[in-house]
């Protein structure tokens, strides 16, 4: 039994049902508290389980044994059935050894967990609120829980709709270039504020002829930057003393020719830093109204700007592995000086120690984890020691950083996750998606009851439990792993165990974090 898994299961036998002309495979299940039961499943039910699990875990799943072509003339031999039983048992073992799969609803339904072993069920996140009055898909948002202020960027996610809007909004030759024509909105920024009764109210919205991609808010300077798909940056002044009721000033700066991917405002010098999808990094001086720095990466990776306290940090090709890092898919922990990034292409999570201010040249990659491909966003809770990754299939993968394991996969939205924000004071995770919704999730204090887990550990080490396990599985000639690993809990965030790559990849040694 895997140390992180609350149960053990094996395909111990098979039987032929003459009434249905079908073969059933018997699965023996044992949890750490000593509860045990059996279920019978057809091969088609295994196929259905795999199909449902792919909704949560994509292709990071084991394979079922291949089907053999069967006709009424060529039936199944006993050898074929036995080989399939062994293949199904291997499939079950890989599922059981992954806690995040055991916690999923398809797994619980297939193994009848609710009926036989409720104590092993993981406490799922609870949806406590959602914003659903948006007309367009969510691209980005900034939520300040202290001031109750929220800026939301929306964009039309339909290519056909955007083309129609571009043609409709196009200026005629008789119209002034200064005239703003936005008959059909392609993007927008909305300002929401929390009232005294706790509800959020929309104060104003600004429409754009281009998709609104990313934003940056400096609450001290009251400056909001909105990066557009056209390469322009909208500079807005939104004053708190006026209750954020409107924006005071609006300037559109044509900074890039490609989509804006990252923004930063230096309030001391009134500089706007930006990066674009066309691999260019620029700095614009608002006082002088001129570009003071222009740099292209040529064949090098895209640059990413990050604010660290009052300093501006430029991360370039760190450890030869941070390729194409942009604002999306990046998070900075300022207290620990860690940079977290997620690759959209292969799902690899990279953690970098960016060192203290002034020592950035000594930044080094600490480790990497292997997640789901086509991941879009990443966030992190230092106190909980958890990493949150948003994916294009609408799921959020929650990682336990203490042992490099996935804890839970949350089906949060019906479309791409575009933004995640962890609110430490509220102990909530905020998710946004192209499905035009922003949701607030309450995460459990404990994924499983510590008292139940302590009781399981005591039972598991008793001689009677070991004898029960041997009696259940010995006769089926299944090898029992008697070694029970221990996972020590502490306050340090440590990658102290080898992390398994899924889908047949090799192992990688992970390094301890400070």
Secondary structure, DSSP 4 states (H G I P E B T S, - for coil): --TT-SEEEEEEEEEEETTTTEEEEEEEEEETTS-EEEEEEEHHHHHHHHHHHHHHHTT-SPPPPPP----SSS---HHHHHHHHHHHHHHHHHHHT-HHHHTSHHHHHHTTHHHH-GGG-----EEEEEE---SSEEEEEEEETTTTEEEEEEE---HHHHHHHHHHHPPPTTS-TTS---SS-SEEEEEEEE-TTS-EEEEEEEEESS-EEEEEEETTTTEEEEEETTSEEEEEE--TTTTT-S-SEEEEEE--SS-EEEEEEETTTTEEEEEETTSEEEEEETTTTEEEEEEE-TTSPPPEEEEETTEEEEE-SGGGT--S--STTEEEETTTTEEEEE-TTT-EEEEEE--STT-GGG-EEEEEEE--SSEEEEEEETTTTEEEEEETTSEEEEEETTTTEEEEEEE--SS-EEEEEEETTTTEEEEEETTS-EEEEEPPS-SS-HHHHHHHHHHHTSHHHHHHHHHHHGGGTPPP----------SS----SPBPPSTTPPPB------
